Amino acid sequence: MRPGRIFALADLHLSLTGDKPMDVFGDLWRDHPRRMARAWDARVGDDDTVLLPGDLSWGRTIEDAAPDLAWIGDRPGRKVLLRGNHDGWWSSASKVRRALPERCEALHHDAIRVGDWIVVGARGWTAPGDPIATPADEIVFRRELGRLERSIEDADRRFDFELPRLAMVHFPPWLASREPTPVVDVLRRARVRLCVYGHLHGPDHQLAVHGDHEGIRFLFVAADAVDFSPVELPLDELGGREP
C-alpha cells in the first residue's frame, strides 16, 4: 500500500445554505462546490490528507456552517482545517472540534502530525508594512504571529525534531516585489520546509510568492487559482527526516 499523500486547498468559500452565492464574484465561481467535489473525489484517496488553510464557510455560526462542514466531511481523506478571516463561525477550539465531522481536525494553537510530517500554522493577518495596513491591523498581526509561535512551540514539545515540518497559513506570508513579513523569519527559524497559503483572489493572484525562498517552498493554493482542485504537495522533492 502506498503511503498517504498530502494535498492542500484554501478558500473553499462554501455557502450551501445559499446565503452567500459565490457566482456574484464572476462565472469562475459558478457552481464551484460541485466542481470542487468532483475534482477532490477524483484526486484524493481515503489514505490521503487535505490541508484546508482557511475561508472554508461563510456561515456566521457553527449551526450556519454545518452543511458546509458536512460537505468537507463527505470528501475522501483526512482533513486538517485552519481558520481564515471569513470563517466567522469558528469560535473556541473546543466548540469547533465538537462540531467537526469524522476525520476532520482543527489546527488551533497546536501542531498535528500527518505521516512523517509535522503541520504547524496560524491564520495570519495583513502585515504592518502593507500599504493598506492600519494600526488595528498591526495589533491583530502581532497576535497571530504569537499564535504561530505557539503552534511551533507545541511541535517542539511533542514531536521529534528530526521530523520535517510544513506550515499552513491563510494570509500570504510574503507578497511579490515586497519584503517578506516577519512570518517568514518565524517559519525559517522553525525549520519549516514548505508553506501553503491562500487568501488572494482575482487580480491579486499575481501578488502570490511561489517556489523556493529563504529555504522554504511556498505554494499558493487558493481554490480559484488552482482550478478548484486539491494540490498535491511535492514532499518527495523536499525529503523526509532531517539528516
VENNOR-V219334 format. One record per run of one state. SS is the DSSP state (h for helix, s for strand, l for the rest). FROM is the first residue (numbers start at 1). LEN is the number of residues. If there is no record, write none. Layout:
ss:from:len
SS:FROM:LEN
SS:FROM:LEN
//
This chain:
ss:from:len
l:1:5
s:6:3
l:9:1
s:10:1
l:11:3
s:14:1
l:15:7
h:22:4
l:26:1
h:27:3
l:30:2
h:32:12
l:44:5
s:49:5
l:54:3
s:57:1
l:58:4
h:62:13
l:75:3
s:78:5
l:83:10
h:93:7
l:100:4
s:104:3
l:107:5
s:112:3
l:115:2
s:117:6
l:123:12
h:135:24
l:159:5
s:164:6
l:170:5
s:175:1
l:176:6
h:182:8
l:190:2
s:192:6
l:198:4
h:202:6
s:208:1
l:209:2
s:211:3
l:214:2
s:216:5
l:221:1
s:222:1
h:223:3
l:226:5
s:231:2
l:233:2
h:235:4
l:239:5
//
